């Protein structure tokens, strides 16, 4: 009986202490203020972390897109285009300005696709994707002075076909990592295939 009474006393004491603590937390404004302050700090920290991540993402996107775009623009600026301009061409051939603008657009799309793959760790999971991306970038940069500048149609065709093959590899890998990245590459594939037809036709002109 004594043991039971002691247990009851202990239970009653714990219950009274708990109720007292609840009443104190309700009545004491300092406790309420402290809890609110902690919640506000936690929310602020989450917002700051999200903003920092967004800023890092924007910076990496700007770098990933601007590098191929700048290299393409520099290649266009430095390449003499007398060979393509002077040759007699069919009416369906694109004008030089259209080739330049579409090449810049293609570089932008490929840079965007590369960033989407990098953002989800695709280049770490499959380094071949990065190798193929760099390969197509280098081949496309070399193609401009080879064909448009020197008029070496056979070499230009080989470079164009190699670029197309690298893009096909990029498309397949990027499609698996990020479907949106693969979809972005599709117009670049179509443009490169069209340039290959133009290049092939130039051989017989």
C-alpha positions in Angstrom: 0.0 0.0 0.0 2.8 2.4 0.9 4.5 1.7 -2.5 1.2 2.4 -4.3 0.8 5.6 -2.4 4.3 6.7 -3.3 3.7 6.0 -7.0 0.5 8.0 -6.9 2.3 10.8 -5.2 5.1 10.8 -7.8 2.6 10.7 -10.7 0.6 13.5 -9.2 3.7 15.6 -8.7 4.9 15.1 -12.3 1.5 16.0 -13.6 1.3 19.1 -11.5 4.9 20.1 -12.7 3.9 19.6 -16.3 0.8 21.7 -15.9 2.7 24.4 -14.1 5.3 24.5 -16.9 2.5 24.8 -19.5 0.9 27.6 -17.6 4.3 29.3 -17.3 5.0 29.0 -21.0 1.6 30.5 -21.7 1.8 33.3 -19.2 5.5 34.1 -19.5 6.0 36.4 -22.6 9.8 35.8 -22.5 9.3 32.1 -23.4 6.9 32.9 -26.2 9.2 35.6 -27.6 12.2 33.3 -27.5 10.3 30.6 -29.4 9.1 33.1 -32.0 12.6 34.5 -32.4 14.1 31.0 -33.0 11.4 30.3 -35.6 12.1 33.6 -37.4 15.9 32.9 -37.4 15.3 29.5 -38.8 13.1 30.9 -41.6 15.6 33.6 -42.3 18.4 31.1 -42.5 16.4 28.9 -44.9 15.7 32.0 -47.1 19.4 33.0 -47.1 20.5 29.5 -48.0 18.0 29.4 -50.9 19.1 32.7 -52.2 22.8 31.6 -52.0 22.0 28.5 -53.9 20.0 30.5 -56.5 22.9 32.9 -57.0 25.4 30.1 -57.4 23.1 28.5 -59.9 22.8 31.7 -61.9 26.5 32.3 -61.9 27.3 28.7 -63.1 24.6 29.1 -65.8 26.1 32.3 -67.0 29.6 30.8 -67.2 28.5 27.6 -68.9 26.5 29.5 -71.6 28.9 32.4 -72.1 32.1 30.4 -72.7 30.9 28.5 -75.9 29.0 31.6 -77.0 32.0 33.8 -76.7 34.3 31.3 -78.4 31.8 31.0 -81.3 31.5 34.7 -81.6 35.3 35.1 -81.6 35.7 32.4 -84.3 33.1 34.2 -86.5 34.9 37.5 -86.0 38.3 36.2 -86.9 37.3 34.0 -89.8 37.5 35.4 -93.3 34.5 34.2 -95.4 35.6 35.1 -98.9 35.4 31.4 -100.0 31.8 31.0 -99.1 30.7 34.4 -100.3 32.3 34.3 -103.7 31.2 30.8 -104.7 28.1 30.4 -106.9 25.5 28.8 -104.6 22.0 27.4 -105.1 19.1 29.6 -103.9 18.4 27.3 -100.9 21.8 27.8 -99.4 21.6 29.9 -96.2 23.2 33.4 -96.3 26.3 33.9 -94.3 24.5 36.0 -91.6 22.1 33.1 -91.1 24.9 30.7 -90.6 26.5 32.9 -88.0 23.3 33.6 -86.1 22.2 30.0 -86.1 25.7 28.9 -85.0 25.5 31.3 -82.0 22.0 30.0 -81.1 23.3 26.5 -81.3 26.2 27.3 -79.0 23.8 28.9 -76.5 21.5 25.9 -76.5 24.3 23.4 -76.1 25.7 25.4 -73.2 22.3 25.4 -71.6 22.0 21.7 -72.1 25.4 21.2 -70.6 24.4 23.2 -67.5 21.3 21.2 -67.0 23.3 18.0 -67.1 26.0 19.4 -64.8 23.4 20.6 -62.3 22.2 17.1 -61.6 25.7 15.6 -61.5 25.5 14.1 -65.0 29.1 14.8 -65.9 30.3 13.1 -62.7 28.2 10.1 -63.3 29.1 9.8 -67.0 32.3 11.7 -67.9 31.8 10.6 -71.6 29.1 13.3 -71.8 31.6 16.0 -71.0 34.1 14.6 -73.5 31.5 14.5 -76.3 30.3 18.0 -75.4 33.9 19.4 -75.6 34.5 17.4 -78.8 31.5 18.9 -80.6 32.4 22.4 -79.4 36.0 22.1 -80.7 34.9 20.6 -84.0 32.3 23.2 -84.7 34.8 26.0 -83.9 37.3 24.5 -86.4 34.7 24.0 -89.1 34.1 27.8 -89.6 37.6 28.7 -90.8 38.1 25.4 -92.6 35.0 25.7 -94.8 33.9 29.3 -94.8 37.4 30.7 -94.8 39.7 28.4 -96.8 36.9 26.6 -98.7 38.3 23.1 -97.9 35.0 21.3 -98.6 36.1 17.7 -98.0 37.8 18.5 -94.7 34.8 20.6 -93.7 32.5 17.7 -94.5 34.6 15.4 -92.4 34.5 17.9 -89.5 30.7 18.4 -89.9 30.0 14.6 -89.8 32.3 14.2 -86.8 30.4 17.1 -85.1 27.1 15.4 -85.9 28.3 12.1 -84.4 29.5 13.8 -81.2 26.1 15.6 -80.9 24.3 12.2 -81.3 26.3 10.9 -78.4 25.5 14.0 -76.4 21.9 13.7 -77.2 21.6 10.1 -76.1 23.5 10.5 -72.8 21.9 13.9 -71.9 18.4 12.4 -72.6 19.0 9.7 -70.0 20.3 12.2 -67.4 17.9 15.0 -68.0 15.2 14.7 -70.7 15.0 18.5 -71.1 18.7 18.7 -71.9 18.3 16.1 -74.6 15.3 18.0 -76.1 17.4 21.2 -76.3 20.1 19.4 -78.3 17.6 18.2 -81.0 17.5 21.5 -82.9 21.3 21.6 -82.9 21.3 18.1 -84.4 19.0 19.3 -87.2 21.1 22.3 -87.9 24.3 20.3 -88.1 22.7 17.8 -90.4 21.6 20.7 -92.7 25.2 22.1 -92.7 26.5 18.7 -93.7 24.2 18.7 -96.7 25.3 22.3 -97.6 29.0 21.2 -97.1 28.5 18.1 -99.3 26.9 20.2 -102.1 29.8 22.7 -102.0 32.2 19.9 -103.0 30.5 19.7 -106.5 30.2 23.5 -107.1 
